[in-house]
């Protein structure tokens, strides 16, 4: 099958799709979201469909006018990284993602489909899980139920963090509507925002049940949710709730079967391509050549992030670079420094032949093959995250020596002479945060950490490499940290009015 790129070619694509997305396509049509009728589902296909939705093309149903960021969950992760301080988009050519990086109103206001996408996508992911749950009401299908509960919790954990500030101090603030497999249509059309606590209570209930349901489940590979993934989600949730004891407990449990952190061969040489070559990838999607996001040629995550693959970055110079501030904090003998260009240079090889790369361009996400197939597998959770959750939680829970020791053990696998010089819990927490910024650059964790830790966004500093038109600083818990509920939802859901929306940030 010819790639979708071939049906227009880049020149035509610039005219048709150059991020016209957010300036003239308003979300006036398309699927109703939380008030959507829940159709019957084929129970055999339910789980496969749920997992496939993680990397589905054209989830908004725009057909020939499909947005070139509409390729699944990783669009949310890439946006979130560009909303922070550690990732820079080098160029605005073709437009995609630059408005997100720039905090442009076209990417923030509630009437545009860029805002519609997040809500629509995550509630459809919840619907896919709910459809499975409608077919798994008895314990004979508990393993299917556990996976669906895990996916629902996964989606709600993203939603609640996007649409409200972090748990601590905001427990009673309005978050997002709750939709269950048992929710009736009349409730769906009049469904107000539940509180942060209510959403977290649902997440915790789902994950505890899933942990039990999957106690004996042996998955085929990491594309399925098993008990270790559930433990990882529990660790994430309890970290957000500042329940340090349970965060440390479940993080340790989650990483137990994955062994030591990935080494240089996996981190650097393999280039984040193949889930089978990364033993610490806990939850993934395996992408094959027949996947729609591959057939499109350029409507996929790798097209938008890789400095060497075939796609938007290499064709349009839309490099995703590390900030100079964070780069300067990576020790010279830290293997992860090899993820980023230390100078301007020409990369030879790969599907583009040669690419002139700027300093700070990322080399973390490499190309899959010379045919330009962006078949890189996608990762949603790594065991390395669990090491850092456990270290932080131990320290914040009072075991300062234990947290510090575990942090040093982890970082020494990247920087052999690493020593944490922090002497108190908060210092160790900040040291863990720095390691999370480095380790998970480009993996959609950084912005959520800014929210969780109540940190500001800082792009103006001496020697900054942030583009001049994007050099904004924001204080902790600014309105910029909350996404607006889309107008389509307010139109269709009588439980949410204009006055119930998050405020538009002042840019």
Backbone torsions as a table, in degrees:
resi	resn	phi	psi	omega
1	UNK	NA	136.1	178.0
2	UNK	-71.6	143.7	178.3
3	UNK	-69.0	149.8	179.4
4	UNK	-59.4	-30.5	176.9
5	UNK	-53.5	-36.2	-175.8
6	UNK	-71.7	-18.5	-177.0
7	UNK	-77.5	-14.2	174.7
8	UNK	-129.5	-30.2	-172.1
9	UNK	70.7	161.5	-172.7
10	UNK	-61.0	-37.7	-175.8
11	UNK	-62.1	-47.6	178.8
12	UNK	-67.9	-35.3	-177.8
13	UNK	-61.6	-34.9	-179.8
14	UNK	-59.7	-43.9	-179.2
15	UNK	-69.5	-39.0	-175.5
16	UNK	-81.2	-37.5	-165.6
17	UNK	-123.2	7.6	-171.4
18	UNK	-70.6	70.1	176.9
19	UNK	56.0	24.7	167.3
20	UNK	-59.4	-20.8	175.2
21	UNK	-28.0	-57.5	-165.9
22	UNK	-97.8	-7.4	-177.2
23	UNK	-101.2	-20.3	177.6
24	UNK	-134.8	-11.1	174.3
25	UNK	-90.1	104.8	176.7
26	UNK	-98.6	150.6	-172.9
27	UNK	-80.3	65.1	178.9
28	UNK	-90.7	-19.8	-178.6
29	UNK	-131.7	171.7	-179.1
30	UNK	118.0	-168.3	-174.4
31	UNK	-75.4	139.9	166.5
32	UNK	-66.9	146.1	-170.6
33	UNK	-98.9	-92.1	-176.4
34	UNK	-69.8	-18.1	178.1
35	UNK	-95.4	15.4	179.9
36	UNK	-67.7	140.6	173.4
37	UNK	-68.4	135.2	-178.8
38	UNK	-90.4	104.8	-177.6
39	UNK	-75.8	159.9	174.4
40	UNK	-68.5	151.8	-176.6
41	UNK	-130.4	146.3	173.3
42	UNK	-69.4	115.3	-175.4
43	UNK	-61.4	-28.5	-180.0
44	UNK	-68.9	-39.0	-177.4
45	UNK	-87.1	-11.7	-172.2
46	UNK	-56.3	-51.6	-177.8
47	UNK	-66.1	-44.4	179.8
48	UNK	-61.2	-40.7	178.0
49	UNK	-64.9	-38.0	178.6
50	UNK	-61.2	-46.9	179.7
51	UNK	-69.5	-38.0	-179.7
52	UNK	-65.1	-26.0	-178.6
53	UNK	-66.7	-20.0	178.4
54	UNK	-61.6	-26.1	-179.4
55	UNK	-131.6	35.1	-177.7
56	UNK	-78.1	139.8	175.4
57	UNK	-87.4	141.4	174.3
58	UNK	57.6	55.7	-179.9
59	UNK	-68.5	-19.7	179.9
60	UNK	-89.7	-6.8	174.1
61	UNK	73.2	36.1	-179.2
62	UNK	-89.9	-2.6	175.2
63	UNK	61.0	-124.3	-178.6
64	UNK	-63.6	-18.3	178.3
65	UNK	-103.6	23.8	178.5
66	UNK	-56.0	137.0	179.7
67	UNK	-73.3	143.3	-173.4
68	UNK	-84.5	14.9	166.4
69	UNK	-112.5	2.9	-173.5
70	UNK	-89.1	72.8	-177.6
71	UNK	-130.8	17.5	173.6
72	UNK	114.3	-161.1	-170.9
73	UNK	-62.4	-32.5	-176.7
74	UNK	-67.6	-17.9	172.4
75	UNK	-62.4	-41.4	179.0
76	UNK	-62.8	-42.7	-178.9
77	UNK	-65.0	-41.3	-179.8
78	UNK	-68.1	-42.1	176.2
79	UNK	-57.3	-47.5	-175.8
80	UNK	-61.4	-38.6	177.1
81	UNK	-64.2	-37.2	179.5
82	UNK	-74.4	-15.4	176.1
83	UNK	-81.9	-5.5	-175.4
84	UNK	-102.2	-139.3	-174.5
85	UNK	-126.7	-7.8	-171.8
86	UNK	-99.2	-11.6	179.6
87	UNK	-120.8	138.6	-179.5
88	UNK	-124.2	135.1	170.5
89	UNK	-95.2	120.9	-169.7
90	UNK	-66.8	-36.1	-173.0
91	UNK	-139.1	153.5	176.2
92	UNK	-97.8	6.6	-178.7
93	UNK	-57.2	139.4	-174.5
94	UNK	68.8	-16.3	171.3
95	UNK	86.9	-32.2	-173.1
96	UNK	-56.3	128.3	175.2
97	UNK	76.7	-13.7	-177.4
98	UNK	-68.1	-36.6	178.5
99	UNK	-65.5	-30.7	175.3
100	UNK	-67.0	-47.3	179.1
101	UNK	-61.9	-34.8	-173.9
102	UNK	-88.1	-5.7	-175.8
103	UNK	61.0	31.8	179.9
104	UNK	-66.6	145.6	-179.2
105	UNK	-59.6	-28.2	178.7
106	UNK	-63.1	-19.1	177.3
107	UNK	-102.5	-2.1	-174.3
108	UNK	-120.6	-33.5	-173.8
109	UNK	-67.7	150.6	-168.6
110	UNK	-75.1	-13.2	-177.3
111	UNK	-88.7	-5.5	-175.2
112	UNK	-98.6	152.1	-174.9
113	UNK	-71.9	-16.8	174.1
114	UNK	-61.9	-36.7	176.2
115	UNK	-77.4	-39.2	177.5
116	UNK	-57.1	-36.3	-174.1
117	UNK	-56.1	-49.9	-172.2
118	UNK	-59.9	-50.2	-178.4
119	UNK	-64.1	-50.1	-179.6
120	UNK	-58.2	-46.8	-177.2
121	UNK	-64.5	-48.3	-174.4
122	UNK	-69.6	-35.7	176.6
123	UNK	-73.1	-29.4	173.4
124	UNK	-69.4	-35.3	174.8
125	UNK	-64.2	-40.3	175.4
126	UNK	-63.2	-41.9	178.1
127	UNK	-60.1	-40.2	179.6
128	UNK	-63.3	-36.4	176.3
129	UNK	-71.2	-42.2	178.5
130	UNK	-62.3	-36.6	178.3
131	UNK	-61.9	-38.7	175.7
132	UNK	-67.4	-41.5	-177.2
133	UNK	-63.9	-27.9	177.3
134	UNK	-67.2	-18.1	-178.1
135	UNK	-105.6	4.2	-173.0
136	UNK	-128.5	48.7	-173.7
137	UNK	-80.9	-13.4	178.8
138	UNK	-116.9	164.5	-173.2
139	UNK	-68.8	-12.1	177.8
140	UNK	-66.6	-18.4	178.7
141	UNK	-118.4	30.5	-173.5
142	UNK	-64.5	-28.9	-180.0
143	UNK	-71.1	-36.0	172.9
144	UNK	-66.5	-42.8	179.6
145	UNK	-60.7	-43.8	-179.7
146	UNK	-60.3	-40.4	178.8
147	UNK	-67.0	-40.8	179.6
148	UNK	-68.1	-39.8	176.4
149	UNK	-62.9	-39.7	177.3
150	UNK	-62.4	-42.0	179.8
151	UNK	-67.8	-40.0	178.7
152	UNK	-62.3	-43.3	178.3
153	UNK	-63.8	-40.3	177.6
154	UNK	-56.5	-45.0	-178.8
155	UNK	-70.4	-44.5	-180.0
156	UNK	-66.1	-33.1	178.7
157	UNK	-65.5	-33.4	174.5
158	UNK	-71.2	-46.9	-178.6
159	UNK	-57.9	-50.2	-173.5
160	UNK	-65.3	-30.0	177.5
161	UNK	-77.7	-30.1	-178.3
162	UNK	-75.9	-35.9	-169.6
163	UNK	-102.4	0.8	174.0
164	UNK	-152.8	162.8	176.5
165	UNK	-65.9	176.1	-173.0
166	UNK	-65.3	166.7	-173.2
167	UNK	-58.8	-52.9	-173.2
168	UNK	-63.7	118.3	-179.6
169	UNK	90.5	-6.5	-178.0
170	UNK	-131.4	25.4	-173.9
171	UNK	-57.6	-33.5	-176.1
172	UNK	-100.4	4.8	178.8
173	UNK	-73.0	152.5	179.7
174	UNK	-69.8	133.3	-178.4
175	UNK	-112.1	-100.1	-176.4
176	UNK	-139.5	157.4	176.6
177	UNK	-64.8	148.5	176.4
178	UNK	-99.6	127.3	176.7
179	UNK	-124.1	120.8	179.4
180	UNK	-110.6	172.5	177.2
181	UNK	-67.8	-18.4	-179.2
182	UNK	-99.0	-1.5	-176.8
183	UNK	-68.9	127.7	-177.2
184	UNK	-82.2	155.2	-177.8
185	UNK	-56.3	-36.9	-178.8
186	UNK	-68.3	-28.3	175.9
187	UNK	-75.8	-39.1	-179.8
188	UNK	-58.4	-34.6	-177.4
189	UNK	-86.6	0.3	177.4
190	UNK	-144.8	66.3	-167.1
191	UNK	-122.7	95.8	-176.8
192	UNK	-72.0	170.6	176.9
193	UNK	-67.4	125.2	172.2
194	UNK	-77.2	160.8	178.7
195	UNK	-73.5	162.5	176.4
196	UNK	-55.5	-45.6	-179.4
197	UNK	-61.4	-41.3	-179.7
198	UNK	-63.4	-39.5	179.1
199	UNK	-68.3	-43.7	177.5
200	UNK	-63.8	-36.0	177.1
201	UNK	-61.5	-41.8	177.1
202	UNK	-64.0	-45.4	179.8
203	UNK	-58.5	-46.9	-179.1
204	UNK	-63.2	-43.2	179.0
205	UNK	-61.1	-45.8	179.5
206	UNK	-61.6	-43.6	-175.9
207	UNK	-71.5	-37.8	177.5
208	UNK	-63.4	-42.7	177.8
209	UNK	-65.7	-42.4	179.8
210	UNK	-63.8	-38.6	178.7
211	UNK	-59.2	-40.2	177.0
212	UNK	-71.7	-45.0	-177.4
213	UNK	-60.9	-31.6	-173.6
214	UNK	-101.9	17.5	-175.2
215	UNK	-62.5	-28.7	-179.0
216	UNK	-116.0	7.0	-174.6
217	UNK	-75.7	129.5	175.7
218	UNK	-112.8	106.9	-176.0
219	UNK	-79.7	160.3	178.2
220	UNK	-71.5	-39.6	-179.1
221	UNK	-164.5	-176.0	-172.0
222	UNK	-76.6	2.8	175.5
223	UNK	-79.8	-6.3	178.2
224	UNK	-108.9	146.9	176.5
225	UNK	-79.4	123.2	174.0
226	UNK	-120.0	-171.4	-174.9
227	UNK	-64.6	-31.5	179.0
228	UNK	-65.6	-36.2	177.1
229	UNK	-67.2	-41.4	177.5
230	UNK	-61.2	-42.5	177.3
231	UNK	-61.3	-39.3	177.0
232	UNK	-63.5	-40.7	177.0
233	UNK	-67.4	-38.3	174.9
234	UNK	-62.1	-41.5	178.5
235	UNK	-62.3	-44.2	177.3
236	UNK	-59.9	-46.7	-176.6
237	UNK	-64.6	-45.7	-178.8
238	UNK	-68.5	-30.4	174.1
239	UNK	-62.6	-44.1	178.2
240	UNK	-63.1	-35.2	179.5
241	UNK	-81.8	-4.8	-176.3
242	UNK	60.6	32.4	170.4
243	UNK	-91.1	83.9	-169.5
244	UNK	-63.7	-37.5	-178.1
245	UNK	-62.2	-49.3	-179.0
246	UNK	-72.6	-32.8	177.0
247	UNK	-61.1	-46.2	179.0
248	UNK	-65.7	-41.4	-178.9
249	UNK	-59.6	-51.4	-174.6
250	UNK	-76.8	-29.2	175.1
251	UNK	-64.3	-43.7	178.2
252	UNK	-63.0	-42.3	178.4
253	UNK	-64.1	-40.5	-176.8
254	UNK	-64.7	-39.4	-175.4
255	UNK	-88.9	-6.1	-170.3
256	UNK	-56.6	-39.6	-174.4
257	UNK	-91.9	4.5	-176.0
258	UNK	-102.5	-6.2	175.4
259	UNK	72.4	-152.4	-176.9
260	UNK	-70.3	156.1	175.1
261	UNK	-58.7	159.0	179.6
262	UNK	-58.6	145.8	179.5
263	UNK	-98.1	-173.8	-176.9
264	UNK	-59.2	-38.8	-178.5
265	UNK	-58.5	-40.4	179.8
266	UNK	-79.5	-46.2	-174.4
267	UNK	-67.4	-43.4	-171.5
268	UNK	-105.1	-53.8	-169.7
269	UNK	-69.5	-34.8	-175.8
270	UNK	-80.5	-24.0	172.6
271	UNK	69.2	32.0	174.3
272	UNK	51.8	55.0	-175.4
273	UNK	-114.7	-49.1	-166.8
274	UNK	-123.2	119.8	-178.3
275	UNK	-60.8	-26.8	-178.7
276	UNK	-74.8	-10.2	179.1
277	UNK	-107.5	12.2	179.5
278	UNK	-130.6	96.0	-170.5
279	UNK	-71.2	-14.1	-179.2
280	UNK	-97.9	1.2	176.2
281	UNK	-73.1	113.4	-173.2
282	UNK	-87.0	-36.6	-176.0
283	UNK	-142.4	124.2	-169.4
284	UNK	-142.8	172.6	163.0
285	UNK	-122.8	133.1	176.5
286	UNK	-92.6	119.4	-174.4
287	UNK	-103.8	124.2	-179.1
288	UNK	-111.7	168.4	-174.9
289	UNK	-64.1	-23.0	-179.4
290	UNK	-88.1	-1.4	176.6
291	UNK	-65.2	141.0	-177.6
292	UNK	-58.7	-38.6	-178.7
293	UNK	-66.6	-21.7	174.1
294	UNK	-82.8	-41.9	179.8
295	UNK	-62.1	-27.7	177.1
296	UNK	-66.1	-22.5	-177.2
297	UNK	86.0	-55.6	-171.4
298	UNK	-127.1	1.3	178.2
299	UNK	-98.2	74.5	180.0
300	UNK	-160.3	164.3	-175.6
301	UNK	-59.6	-43.9	-175.6
302	UNK	-65.7	-37.0	175.8
303	UNK	-55.8	-35.3	-173.7
304	UNK	-94.4	-8.1	-177.7
305	UNK	-124.9	-27.7	-173.6
306	UNK	-77.8	135.1	177.9
307	UNK	-84.1	-4.9	-174.8
308	UNK	-130.5	-11.2	-178.0
309	UNK	-82.2	-179.7	178.6
310	UNK	-86.4	120.2	178.0
311	UNK	161.1	-159.0	-173.6
312	UNK	-62.3	-42.4	-176.7
313	UNK	-60.7	-50.7	-174.9
314	UNK	-75.3	-32.7	-179.8
315	UNK	-78.6	-29.7	-174.7
316	UNK	-115.9	6.3	-178.9
317	UNK	64.6	25.0	-176.5
318	UNK	-87.9	52.9	-173.9
319	UNK	-63.0	140.8	172.0
320	UNK	-99.4	108.4	-172.9
321	UNK	-107.7	154.9	171.3
322	UNK	-79.5	147.9	176.7
323	UNK	-68.6	146.9	178.9
324	UNK	-63.1	-31.3	179.5
325	UNK	-63.6	-46.9	179.9
326	UNK	-71.6	-39.8	179.5
327	UNK	-57.8	-39.3	-178.4
328	UNK	-66.6	-19.5	-179.1
329	UNK	-88.4	-5.9	177.6
330	UNK	-88.0	121.8	-178.7
331	UNK	-60.9	148.7	-178.0
332	UNK	-62.0	-28.6	-179.9
333	UNK	-96.8	14.4	174.9
334	UNK	-85.0	123.4	-176.5
335	UNK	-59.9	-25.0	-178.1
336	UNK	-70.4	-13.4	176.0
337	UNK	-65.3	-23.2	176.6
338	UNK	-69.3	-7.6	175.3
339	UNK	-73.9	-10.0	-171.3
340	UNK	-135.4	144.0	-179.8
341	UNK	-68.8	129.2	-179.3
342	UNK	-89.5	-1.9	178.3
343	UNK	-165.6	167.9	171.8
344	UNK	-66.7	134.1	176.5
345	UNK	-160.5	166.2	177.8
346	UNK	-100.4	120.6	176.5
347	UNK	-84.4	125.4	179.9
348	UNK	-105.7	133.5	179.5
349	UNK	111.8	174.5	-179.0
350	UNK	85.3	176.5	-173.9
351	UNK	-67.2	-19.0	179.7
352	UNK	-92.3	-2.2	179.7
353	UNK	83.3	-68.7	174.4
354	UNK	-149.8	147.7	-178.7
355	UNK	-137.9	129.8	175.6
356	UNK	-81.8	111.7	-175.5
357	UNK	-101.1	139.7	174.7
358	UNK	-84.2	159.4	172.2
359	UNK	-55.9	141.8	179.8
360	UNK	81.7	-3.3	176.0
361	UNK	-61.6	145.0	-177.8
362	UNK	-82.6	141.1	173.9
363	UNK	-117.8	20.9	-179.3
364	UNK	-76.3	-40.0	-177.7
365	UNK	-105.0	105.6	-175.2
366	UNK	-101.1	-179.7	-175.0
367	UNK	-85.6	154.0	-176.8
368	UNK	-86.5	-51.5	179.3
369	UNK	-152.8	168.6	-176.3
370	UNK	-73.0	-11.6	177.9
371	UNK	-80.1	-5.8	-179.6
372	UNK	83.1	12.7	176.6
373	UNK	-76.5	118.4	179.5
374	UNK	-88.3	71.4	-176.3
375	UNK	-96.7	21.9	177.5
376	UNK	-58.7	130.5	173.3
377	UNK	-66.1	155.1	-175.6
378	UNK	-112.9	138.3	-176.1
379	UNK	-117.0	134.9	-179.8
380	UNK	-111.6	-16.1	-179.5
381	UNK	-159.4	134.6	176.8
382	UNK	-122.8	151.7	-179.4
383	UNK	-64.0	-27.7	178.7
384	UNK	-57.4	-34.1	177.5
385	UNK	-60.5	-36.2	-177.6
386	UNK	-69.2	-35.6	175.0
387	UNK	-58.4	-45.5	-175.7
388	UNK	-75.4	-33.1	173.6
389	UNK	-63.2	-46.2	-178.6
390	UNK	-62.9	-43.9	-179.6
391	UNK	-61.1	-47.1	179.3
392	UNK	-62.7	-45.7	-176.8
393	UNK	-66.2	-38.0	176.9
394	UNK	-60.4	-48.3	-178.2
395	UNK	-64.7	-47.0	-178.0
396	UNK	-68.8	-23.2	177.4
397	UNK	-85.8	1.3	175.8
398	UNK	112.8	-15.6	179.4
399	UNK	-92.9	74.8	-175.2
400	UNK	-63.9	-44.6	-179.0
401	UNK	-63.5	-41.9	179.9
402	UNK	-65.1	-42.3	178.8
403	UNK	-65.4	-42.3	179.6
404	UNK	-65.0	-43.0	-179.9
405	UNK	-62.5	-44.4	-179.3
406	UNK	-67.2	-39.5	177.1
407	UNK	-60.1	-46.5	-179.9
408	UNK	-64.1	-38.8	178.4
409	UNK	-61.0	-41.4	179.6
410	UNK	-67.5	-51.8	-172.9
411	UNK	-67.0	-29.1	178.4
412	UNK	-62.6	-19.3	175.5
413	UNK	-75.2	-10.8	176.4
414	UNK	-112.5	-41.6	-178.6
415	UNK	-128.5	97.9	-168.5
416	UNK	-57.8	-27.6	-177.4
417	UNK	-100.0	16.7	-176.3
418	UNK	-63.9	135.3	172.9
419	UNK	-136.0	128.3	176.5
420	UNK	-83.2	121.2	-177.1
421	UNK	-93.7	4.3	178.2
422	UNK	-70.1	147.3	-178.5
423	UNK	-121.1	-4.9	178.4
424	UNK	-132.6	172.0	-174.2
425	UNK	-61.5	-43.8	-178.4
426	UNK	-64.6	-38.0	178.0
427	UNK	-63.8	-39.2	177.8
428	UNK	-68.9	-38.0	176.4
429	UNK	-59.6	-43.7	178.5
430	UNK	-66.8	-35.4	176.8
431	UNK	-65.9	-39.4	175.4
432	UNK	-64.7	-40.0	179.1
433	UNK	-61.1	-43.4	177.6
434	UNK	-60.6	-43.7	179.1
435	UNK	-64.9	-35.3	176.3
436	UNK	-66.3	-39.3	178.1
437	UNK	-60.6	-41.7	-179.2
438	UNK	-74.1	-53.1	-172.1
439	UNK	-61.8	-39.4	-172.5
440	UNK	-110.0	23.7	175.2
441	UNK	-55.4	129.4	179.2
442	UNK	81.0	5.9	-177.9
443	UNK	-111.3	10.9	171.5
444	UNK	77.3	33.1	179.6
445	UNK	-112.6	-29.5	-168.1
446	UNK	-60.0	-47.9	-177.5
447	UNK	-65.9	-39.6	178.4
448	UNK	-65.5	-32.2	175.3
449	UNK	-68.8	-38.2	175.7
450	UNK	-58.0	-41.5	178.2
451	UNK	-67.0	-48.6	-176.6
452	UNK	-61.2	-41.7	-176.0
453	UNK	-91.4	0.5	179.1
454	UNK	56.1	53.0	179.2
455	UNK	-102.9	154.0	174.9
456	UNK	-81.0	166.3	167.2
457	UNK	-95.7	123.7	-179.2
458	UNK	-126.1	113.3	177.6
459	UNK	-116.5	-14.2	179.2
460	UNK	-97.9	111.9	176.7
461	UNK	-158.5	161.3	-179.0
462	UNK	-61.0	126.9	-179.5
463	UNK	82.1	13.7	-178.8
464	UNK	-60.4	143.9	173.1
465	UNK	-108.7	11.0	172.0
466	UNK	-67.2	140.8	178.9
467	UNK	-60.1	144.9	-175.0
468	UNK	-57.3	-38.0	-177.3
469	UNK	-80.4	5.8	177.5
470	UNK	-129.6	15.3	-178.5
471	UNK	-84.5	77.7	178.0
472	UNK	-112.6	141.7	169.4
473	UNK	-113.6	143.7	178.2
474	UNK	-135.3	139.6	177.2
475	UNK	-71.4	164.2	176.8
476	UNK	-56.8	140.0	176.4
477	UNK	60.3	28.8	170.9
478	UNK	-65.8	162.0	177.9
479	UNK	-59.8	-22.1	-179.8
480	UNK	-61.8	-20.2	-177.2
481	UNK	-84.1	1.4	177.6
482	UNK	-123.0	131.8	178.7
483	UNK	-83.8	145.1	178.7
484	UNK	-79.9	142.9	172.1
485	UNK	-68.9	133.0	-174.4
486	UNK	-68.7	152.3	-179.6
487	UNK	-58.4	-35.7	-179.2
488	UNK	-56.9	-40.4	179.2
489	UNK	-67.7	-40.9	179.7
490	UNK	-65.4	-34.8	177.6
491	UNK	-67.6	-36.6	-171.8
492	UNK	-98.4	-15.7	-175.6
493	UNK	-115.4	108.2	-177.6
494	UNK	-68.6	-11.5	-179.8
495	UNK	-82.2	-7.8	179.9
496	UNK	-128.9	118.1	177.3
497	UNK	-103.3	174.9	178.7
498	UNK	-54.8	-38.5	-177.2
499	UNK	-71.2	-12.8	-178.9
500	UNK	-91.5	-4.6	-176.3
501	UNK	-77.1	161.9	170.9
502	UNK	-68.9	151.2	-179.9
503	UNK	-72.7	147.4	174.7
504	UNK	-69.8	125.7	-179.4
505	UNK	-64.3	150.8	179.3
506	UNK	-93.8	106.4	-178.1
507	UNK	-99.5	NA	NA
